[in-house]
């Protein structure tokens, strides 16, 4: 079968054996190119597996599913408490990073990874369940309320997922976006383009020191800056501005459970209930054998890309 792997540090389509063994074989319908995929390639990570952790497809009985790509041990204190995303096993076993992922015709996953999708959710949009779960987890982590004044810094997939999640929870979000197509997308999702100051929660999604400085600058005294972005290198804090306001910085990673519900299941319900999210965030779709072109498009946000999806 066809799959996307790195050769000489670049994504290429190769022929690999169909996976077999323990687990559920999922026939892939869509696999999104994540910003972290691009960053890991740029950083020279020695990825030796099939890429793709934003995945949707069909279980063997035809049930439409998304995939929660985490594979925790299931028995440590963190797993038992519901915070399985912090399990020490997860960084090395994540689907698409530590083990073979969904940029392929078929992906083999444990039963626990399946996210059964609402019938009304278009399978071609369902790879967005994963980034939406990232946003929901962060909002849960900081105790977001619908009445909070929220700003979102950055309008890539995670930034726009944060806008969709805030709006879906009954709130509002002001958005700082770099490109016109991102501003249009933010408005289509119910956000307001442009930021002021005095926000209760500022969601930083760009992953740069300038974005962090901007987030602290517009946050109210005693407010919270939620770090949904991944800072791949040591980052300087905004210094005195942060201390004078006693701003709380809260880093957030992936997703787990909230009030006994998997956040990825909550994300699937949100996406199904707001069908405009998929058509707004997904800007490009490519067949699997055009993966090299798809990655090039995904890396050039100035050309209009937000989320680029591969469809085997």
Helices and strands as residue ranges (DSSP letters): E 2-7, E 10-15, E 24-33, H 35-42, E 54-58, E 64-67, H 77-81, G 84-86, H 90-93, E 106-109, G 111-113, E 114-116, G 123-125, H 128-141, E 149-153, H 157-168, E 172-176, H 180-188, E 192-193, E 199-204, H 209-218, E 219-227, H 240-245, E 248-251, E 257-258, E 261-262, H 263-273, H 276-281, E 282-287, G 288-290, H 291-299, G 301-303, E 307-311
